[in-house]
């Protein structure tokens, strides 16, 4: 089943996603999970 993909530019991302300490912590946790093979990223 195909899923639609939405491409966002920098201005759209800045308007939609707050960049606060909680968001930075989540990004850090996501990269740590990816680095330790706790998650798998599809190709």
C-alpha positions as CSV (number, residue, x, y, z in Angstrom):
1,X,0.0,0.0,0.0
2,X,1.5,3.3,-1.0
3,X,1.7,6.2,1.5
4,X,1.8,9.8,0.4
5,X,5.0,11.7,1.0
6,X,5.0,15.4,1.9
7,X,8.2,17.4,1.4
8,X,8.7,20.3,3.7
9,X,11.1,23.2,3.3
10,X,13.0,24.8,6.1
11,X,10.5,27.6,6.7
12,X,7.6,25.1,6.9
13,X,9.6,22.9,9.4
14,X,10.5,25.9,11.5
15,X,6.8,26.9,11.6
16,X,5.6,23.4,12.5
17,X,8.3,21.9,14.8
18,X,9.4,23.8,17.9
19,X,13.1,23.4,18.5
20,X,13.3,23.2,22.3
21,X,15.3,21.1,24.7
22,X,12.6,18.3,24.6
23,X,12.8,18.1,20.8
24,X,16.6,18.0,20.9
25,X,16.5,15.2,23.5
26,X,14.2,13.2,21.3
27,X,16.5,13.7,18.2
28,X,19.5,12.6,20.3
29,X,17.6,9.5,21.5
30,X,16.6,8.6,18.0
31,X,20.2,8.8,16.7
32,X,21.4,6.7,19.7
33,X,18.8,4.0,19.0
34,X,19.8,4.0,15.3
35,X,23.5,3.7,16.3
36,X,23.0,0.8,18.6
37,X,20.7,-1.1,16.2
38,X,17.8,-0.8,18.6
39,X,15.7,0.3,15.6
40,X,15.9,-0.4,11.8
41,X,15.6,2.3,9.2
42,X,14.0,1.1,6.0
43,X,15.9,1.7,2.8
